Amino acid sequence: MKPISIFGTSSDAGKSTLTFVIGKILQDLGYSVAPFKAQNVSNNSHVTDDGSEIAIAQYFQAQVLGVPTSYHLNPVLLKSGSGNRASMIVKGKVVEEKDVREYYRDLDLLKPAVDECFEYLQSRYDCVVCEGAGSPVELNLMDKDLSNIYIATRFETKIILVADIERGGVFASIWGVYNLLPEALRANVIGVIVNKFRGDMSLFDEGVKIIEERFKIPVLGVLPYGHLNLGFEDSASLMNYSQNKTDTKITVGVIAYPTMSNYNDIEPLIADEEVMVEFITANVSLESYDLIILPGSKLVIQDLRWLKKIGLYDRLQKHTKAIYGICGGYQMMFQSIDDPYAIESQQSDSEDALGWIDDTIVLEKEKKLSKGSYDLFNDRVSGFEIRHGESQKKQLWFDEKAVRGSFVHALLENNSFRTRYFQTLNCTYIGYDFQNRKDQILNQFIQECRVKLDIERILNHVL
């Protein structure tokens, strides 16, 4: 069975989503499938079953497909650093901080790791579905592209284009990307999926005809615009979330600082019919919120200074209602944050923090990666840790008066913890099973896509 590449005709076209949708459809037909992305650029990551670190998109795709998670799914991950630098994670472990120009200069050194991981998956699964990155035909970067052109050429993948009609210019994007692809790759294009269509789909019948007859590119399906509200990969997908709730009991404000990370911690709240979630990006009153969440941060000192600059720091210090900190947000609750080894800064640095916890956070050289069960808040919960920050007194969690926090991600996915905590905010809160609702949303979404996609054509090309 041939591997498949999912290329977008633009960024945020729906590549991540279509990767697991097509993978799941093939899996349900009896084929074993693994997701793969050679290189991802994201501050949102997850600890895998083998104790390594990969982008959240590939972890989420693997969850949908029910396959073990390891660094093989995403061999190269870049996370934003200070200035023009990025933290480079290869085969699940931090290698070094690199200037972006240095990264591109040394790109060939990463190809053996990419090849090794792809071949590992290909030897164990019938089909590897490879997510591309951005557009595959950024002409000035095509020779520096690991996720699109390199993979499709090196492993002769079949290619499915995904076009975002919501953006406008869908015909130009399809025509342009297809015709700018190298000739050998154009021959491997199965067809195009037109994604995010609003309204009566019959209105695009003429559009399908144009693409197929004038462009000579088969249309594999037209998919409606929808809000999955799961698997947020980046800020663009996060800000597309939708809430249509009529009986909310708790309003949660999430402080969205510039390098906020691990948005997926908030997914259980967005999916909760009893909870309204708002992202706070400006100096606004916090008094209307029942709970303020300080989420993860890729650059904690930088985001802490942003809080001070815009005035939210002062509001938080005066706030008397519930506040919950997660990893980077938890670190902001301590007396101070020290970065003696310039882990997140251009040079050794420190900053006074919110001061609610009598202890200091030190950003250590060795990154903590852990996944499993924890005894926190008088409960046994599952979660994961992914951090450089360490409390000098080894305080994994804190709970005093209205302030609560922990280094551990994904605690809000634990039904018992979330329910008991939110009942302290509103005694009428009932709670729900997040995993069950997540499965229902995904199954319904995948089924809706299945009936609109030409799966037979896809199979004819990959078998």
Buried (B, 14 or more C-beta within 10 A) or exposed (E): BBBBBBBBBBEBBBBBBBBBBBBBBBBEEEBBBBBBBBBBBBBBBBBBEEBBBBBBBBBBBBBBBEBEBBBBBBBBBBBBBBEEBBBBBBBBEBEEBBEBEBBEEEBEEBBEBBBEBBEBBBEEBBBBBBBBBBBBBBEEBBEBBBBBBBBBBBBEBBBBBBBBBBBEEBBEBBBBBBEBBBEEBEEBBBBBBBBBBEEEBEEBEEBBEBBBEEBEBBBBBBBEEBEBBBBBBBBEBBEBBEBEBEEBBBBBBBBBBEBBBBBBBBBBBBBBBBBBBBBBBEBBEBEEBBBBBBBBBBBBBBBBBBBEEBEBBEBBEEBEEBBBBBBBBBBBBBBBBBBEEBBBBEEEBBBEBBEBBEBBBBBBEEBBBBBEEBEBBEEEBBBBBBBBBBBEEEBBBBBEEBBBBBBBBBBBBBBEBBBBBBBEBBEEBEBBEBEEBBEEBBEEBBEBBBEBBBBEBBBEBBE
